[in-house]
Amino acid sequence: MTNEKPIRVLIAKPGLDGHDRGAKIVARALRDAGMEVIYTGLRQTPEQIVSAAEQEDVSVIGLSVLSGAHLHLFEHVLDLLRQNKMEDVSVIGGGIIPDEDIPKLKALGVKYVFTPGAGLQDIIAKIREIA
């Protein structure tokens, strides 16, 4: 028996997105895989997301964006993590993100980007890899 503590993941919907079905499906899959998941709900500001990540002591933040504002929102979250000396928190993303924006997000510091159709087992494996 292992005493290893579960991976803590915060799933957030930054910006004005009104749809969270995908985020909820991912959150449930992560819980089923033994992770502790905090879901912040819809329309969160980057400040709210980083504050929740700090309060909940998470290892990974998963951002789900469908609105097209992913570059701005991800950059703002990553900047706030740096300002708060939380560089040890990894950021992953998912949603409607054009292929040409994925290298830009990775250059900002996003560890992985999952587009529609990504397998839940792939997401779980990548989170385990980076946590």
LUMSEVEX-944675 format. One line per 4 residues: number of its first residue (from 1); their letters; for each residue z, x, y of N, C-alpha, C. Coordinates in Angstrom, 2 decimals. Example, Ala and Ser with C-alpha at 12.3 -4.5 7.8 and 13.67 -1.06 7.14 Angstrom:
REM LUMSEVEX-944675
1> AS> 7.80 13.19 -5.69 7.80 12.30 -4.50 7.80 13.20 -3.30  7.08 12.85 -2.25 7.14 13.67 -1.06 7.87 12.90 0.03
//
This chain:
REM LUMSEVEX-944675
1> MTNE> 0.00 0.85 -1.19 0.00 0.00 0.00 0.00 0.88 1.24  -0.81 0.52 2.21 -0.93 1.31 3.43 -0.15 0.65 4.57  0.38 1.47 5.44 1.10 0.98 6.62 0.24 1.09 7.87  -1.04 1.26 7.66 -1.97 1.40 8.78 -2.02 0.09 9.55
5> KPIR> -1.88 0.19 10.88 -1.91 -1.03 11.68 -3.34 -1.52 11.85  -3.51 -2.83 11.96 -4.87 -3.38 12.08 -5.53 -2.98 13.40  -6.83 -2.92 13.37 -7.62 -2.66 14.57 -7.48 -3.87 15.48  -7.21 -3.61 16.77 -7.08 -4.69 17.76 -8.35 -4.72 18.61
9> VLIA> -8.99 -5.89 18.65 -10.26 -6.06 19.35 -10.14 -7.21 20.34  -10.61 -6.99 21.54 -10.68 -8.06 22.54 -12.14 -8.50 22.65  -12.39 -9.78 22.46 -13.73 -10.34 22.61 -13.74 -11.13 23.92  -14.70 -10.83 24.79 -14.72 -11.44 26.11 -16.12 -11.91 26.49
13> KPGL> -16.14 -12.95 27.30 -17.38 -13.50 27.86 -17.34 -13.30 29.37  -17.85 -12.16 29.85 -17.81 -11.93 31.30 -18.88 -12.72 32.02  -18.63 -12.98 33.29 -19.64 -13.62 34.12 -19.67 -15.12 33.95  -20.84 -15.69 34.21 -20.96 -17.14 34.30 -21.50 -17.81 33.04
17> DGHD> -21.58 -17.05 31.94 -22.07 -17.64 30.69 -21.24 -18.87 30.32  -21.92 -19.89 29.85 -21.23 -21.11 29.43 -21.27 -21.33 27.94  -21.83 -20.40 27.19 -21.96 -20.57 25.73 -21.20 -19.46 25.02  -20.35 -19.86 24.09 -19.54 -18.85 23.41 -19.54 -18.97 21.89
21> RGAK> -20.49 -19.69 21.35 -20.54 -19.86 19.90 -20.63 -18.52 19.17  -21.53 -17.65 19.62 -21.69 -16.34 18.97 -20.42 -15.51 19.05  -19.77 -15.50 20.21 -18.54 -14.74 20.38 -17.45 -15.26 19.44  -17.37 -16.56 19.30 -16.36 -17.15 18.40 -16.67 -16.83 16.94
25> IVAR> -17.93 -16.81 16.57 -18.31 -16.46 15.19 -17.93 -15.01 14.90  -18.22 -14.12 15.84 -17.86 -12.71 15.67 -16.35 -12.56 15.60  -15.62 -13.24 16.48 -14.16 -13.16 16.48 -13.58 -13.59 15.13  -14.09 -14.67 14.59 -13.60 -15.15 13.29 -13.91 -14.15 12.18
29> ALRD> -15.11 -13.58 12.20 -15.49 -12.60 11.17 -14.59 -11.37 11.24  -14.27 -10.93 12.45 -13.39 -9.77 12.61 -11.99 -10.10 12.09  -11.50 -11.28 12.39 -10.18 -11.70 11.87 -10.21 -11.74 10.34  -11.27 -12.31 9.80 -11.39 -12.39 8.33 -11.45 -11.01 7.70
33> AGME> -11.90 -10.01 8.47 -11.99 -8.64 7.99 -10.67 -7.88 8.19  -9.64 -8.58 8.67 -8.32 -7.98 8.81 -8.00 -7.40 10.17  -8.84 -7.63 11.14 -8.58 -7.12 12.49 -7.78 -8.15 13.28  -7.05 -7.67 14.26 -6.37 -8.56 15.20 -7.32 -8.78 16.37
37> VIYT> -7.62 -10.04 16.65 -8.63 -10.36 17.65 -8.02 -11.20 18.76  -8.29 -10.80 19.98 -7.89 -11.56 21.16 -9.18 -12.06 21.79  -9.31 -13.38 21.91 -10.50 -13.96 22.54 -10.09 -14.49 23.90  -10.72 -14.01 24.96 -10.30 -14.36 26.32 -10.92 -15.65 26.85
41> GLRQ> -11.94 -16.16 26.19 -12.58 -17.37 26.67 -13.73 -17.09 27.62  -14.26 -18.16 28.16 -15.44 -18.10 29.02 -15.12 -17.66 30.45  -16.16 -17.15 31.10 -16.16 -16.88 32.55 -15.04 -15.95 33.00  -14.92 -14.83 32.31 -13.91 -13.83 32.65 -14.48 -12.80 33.61
45> TPEQ> -13.67 -12.37 34.55 -14.09 -11.29 35.44 -13.84 -9.95 34.73  -14.55 -8.91 35.13 -14.25 -7.59 34.56 -12.77 -7.21 34.74  -12.18 -7.56 35.88 -10.77 -7.26 36.12 -9.87 -7.98 35.11  -10.16 -9.24 34.83 -9.37 -9.99 33.84 -9.51 -9.37 32.45
49> IVSA> -10.72 -8.94 32.12 -10.99 -8.36 30.80 -10.21 -7.06 30.62  -10.28 -6.18 31.60 -9.60 -4.90 31.49 -8.08 -5.10 31.51  -7.60 -6.01 32.31 -6.17 -6.31 32.33 -5.70 -6.81 30.96  -6.46 -7.72 30.37 -6.10 -8.24 29.04 -6.15 -7.12 28.00
53> AEQE> -7.15 -6.25 28.09 -7.27 -5.14 27.14 -6.05 -4.22 27.23  -5.59 -3.99 28.45 -4.41 -3.13 28.64 -3.15 -3.82 28.11  -2.97 -5.08 28.45 -1.79 -5.82 28.01 -1.73 -5.96 26.49  -2.88 -6.13 25.87 -2.94 -6.35 24.42 -3.07 -5.05 23.63
57> DVSV> -3.20 -3.93 24.32 -3.29 -2.61 23.68 -4.39 -2.58 22.62  -5.61 -2.93 23.04 -6.74 -2.98 22.11 -7.43 -1.62 22.01  -8.13 -1.43 20.92 -8.93 -0.22 20.71 -10.38 -0.45 21.10  -10.82 -1.71 21.02 -12.23 -2.05 21.24 -12.32 -3.31 22.09
61> IGLS> -13.25 -3.30 23.05 -13.61 -4.50 23.80 -15.03 -4.86 23.41  -15.23 -6.10 22.98 -16.56 -6.61 22.69 -16.96 -7.59 23.78  -18.03 -7.29 24.49 -18.53 -8.14 25.57 -19.77 -8.88 25.10  -19.77 -10.18 25.30 -20.91 -11.01 24.94 -21.52 -11.58 26.21
65> VLSG> -22.80 -11.23 26.46 -23.45 -11.65 27.69 -24.81 -12.27 27.36  -25.01 -13.46 27.90 -26.28 -14.16 27.72 -27.00 -14.36 29.05  -26.33 -14.07 30.16 -26.82 -14.46 31.49 -27.86 -13.53 32.09  -28.01 -12.34 31.52 -28.92 -11.36 32.12 -28.22 -10.40 33.06
69> AHLH> -26.92 -10.57 33.27 -26.15 -9.71 34.18 -25.43 -8.59 33.42  -25.92 -8.28 32.23 -25.22 -7.32 31.36 -25.06 -5.94 31.98  -26.08 -5.41 32.64 -25.96 -4.06 33.20 -24.82 -3.99 34.23  -24.78 -4.92 35.13 -23.73 -4.95 36.15 -22.36 -5.17 35.53
73> LFEH> -22.25 -6.16 34.65 -20.95 -6.50 34.08 -20.39 -5.39 33.20  -21.23 -4.81 32.35 -20.77 -3.73 31.48 -20.35 -2.53 32.32  -21.15 -2.18 33.33 -20.82 -1.04 34.18 -19.49 -1.25 34.88  -19.26 -2.45 35.38 -18.01 -2.76 36.08 -16.81 -2.62 35.13
77> VLDL> -16.92 -3.16 33.93 -15.84 -3.04 32.94 -15.57 -1.56 32.63  -16.61 -0.80 32.38 -16.45 0.62 32.06 -15.84 1.39 33.23  -16.24 1.08 34.46 -15.65 1.72 35.64 -14.16 1.41 35.74  -13.80 0.15 35.50 -12.39 -0.23 35.56 -11.57 0.44 34.46
81> LRQN> -12.16 0.59 33.28 -11.45 1.31 32.21 -11.17 2.75 32.63  -12.16 3.40 33.23 -11.97 4.78 33.70 -10.90 4.84 34.80  -10.98 3.91 35.76 -10.00 3.88 36.86 -8.58 3.69 36.34  -8.43 2.97 35.25 -7.11 2.67 34.68 -6.73 3.65 33.57
85> KMED> -7.47 4.75 33.47 -7.19 5.80 32.47 -7.17 5.23 31.05  -8.15 4.36 30.77 -8.26 3.71 29.46 -9.56 4.12 28.76  -9.95 5.39 28.92 -11.19 5.86 28.33 -11.18 5.83 26.80  -9.98 5.69 26.21 -9.88 5.64 24.75 -10.26 4.27 24.19
89> VSVI> -10.47 3.29 25.05 -10.90 1.96 24.62 -12.43 1.96 24.55  -12.96 1.68 23.37 -14.42 1.64 23.18 -14.96 0.27 23.57  -16.17 0.27 24.13 -16.83 -0.98 24.52 -18.09 -1.15 23.70  -18.22 -2.34 23.11 -19.44 -2.73 22.42 -19.96 -3.98 23.10
93> GGGI> -21.22 -4.30 22.87 -21.78 -5.47 23.51 -22.72 -6.22 22.61  -22.94 -7.45 22.99 -23.87 -8.28 22.26 -24.37 -9.40 23.14  -25.39 -10.08 22.64 -25.95 -11.20 23.38 -27.44 -11.03 23.57  -27.92 -11.66 24.62 -29.35 -11.60 24.95 -29.55 -10.39 25.85
97> IPDE> -29.85 -9.26 25.22 -30.01 -8.01 25.93 -31.37 -7.42 25.58  -32.25 -7.26 26.57 -33.58 -6.72 26.29 -33.49 -5.31 25.70  -34.40 -5.01 24.78 -34.41 -3.70 24.13 -34.44 -2.55 25.13  -35.17 -2.72 26.24 -35.28 -1.63 27.21 -33.97 -1.36 27.95
101> DIPK> -33.03 -2.30 27.90 -31.74 -2.10 28.58 -30.70 -1.44 27.66  -30.94 -1.40 26.37 -29.96 -0.83 25.44 -29.70 0.65 25.74  -30.73 1.49 25.95 -30.43 2.89 26.30 -29.65 3.02 27.61  -29.91 2.14 28.57 -29.17 2.17 29.83 -27.69 1.87 29.60
105> LKAL> -27.42 0.88 28.75 -26.03 0.53 28.45 -25.33 1.67 27.72  -26.04 2.29 26.79 -25.45 3.42 26.06 -25.18 4.59 27.00  -26.06 4.80 27.97 -25.85 5.88 28.95 -24.61 5.60 29.82  -24.30 4.33 30.02 -23.10 3.97 30.77 -21.83 4.22 29.96
109> GVKY> -21.97 4.24 28.62 -20.80 4.46 27.78 -20.56 3.39 26.74  -21.46 2.41 26.65 -21.32 1.37 25.62 -21.63 2.01 24.27  -20.75 1.83 23.29 -20.90 2.48 21.98 -22.02 1.87 21.15  -22.06 0.54 21.09 -23.09 -0.16 20.31 -23.48 -1.44 21.03
113> VFTP> -24.72 -1.84 20.84 -25.22 -3.10 21.38 -25.85 -3.88 20.24  -25.39 -5.10 20.07 -25.88 -5.97 19.00 -26.68 -7.11 19.63  -27.89 -7.27 19.16 -28.76 -8.33 19.67 -28.73 -9.51 18.70  -29.30 -10.65 19.10 -29.28 -11.81 18.20 -29.81 -11.46 16.81
117> GAGL> -29.14 -11.94 15.81 -29.54 -11.68 14.44 -28.78 -10.52 13.81  -27.96 -9.83 14.60 -27.17 -8.73 14.04 -26.24 -9.29 12.96  -26.11 -8.56 11.89 -25.27 -9.01 10.79 -23.80 -8.80 11.08  -22.98 -9.76 10.67 -21.55 -9.65 10.90 -20.96 -8.43 10.21
121> QDII> -21.46 -8.11 9.02 -20.95 -6.93 8.31 -21.29 -5.64 9.06  -22.43 -5.61 9.73 -22.80 -4.45 10.55 -21.85 -4.30 11.73  -21.52 -5.42 12.36 -20.59 -5.39 13.50 -19.22 -4.92 13.04  -18.75 -5.46 11.94 -17.44 -5.05 11.40 -17.44 -3.55 11.09
125> AKIR> -18.49 -3.07 10.43 -18.57 -1.65 10.07 -18.58 -0.76 11.30  -19.32 -1.13 12.33 -19.38 -0.30 13.53 -18.03 -0.28 14.25  -17.33 -1.41 14.29 -16.02 -1.43 14.93 -15.05 -0.54 14.15  -15.10 -0.62 12.84 -14.22 0.25 12.04 -14.55 1.72 12.28
129> EIA> -15.82 2.00 12.48 -16.26 3.38 12.71 -15.72 3.94 14.02  -15.71 3.13 15.07 -15.31 3.64 16.39 -13.83 3.46 16.70  -13.14 2.61 15.97 -11.74 2.30 16.34 -10.80 3.42 16.00
//
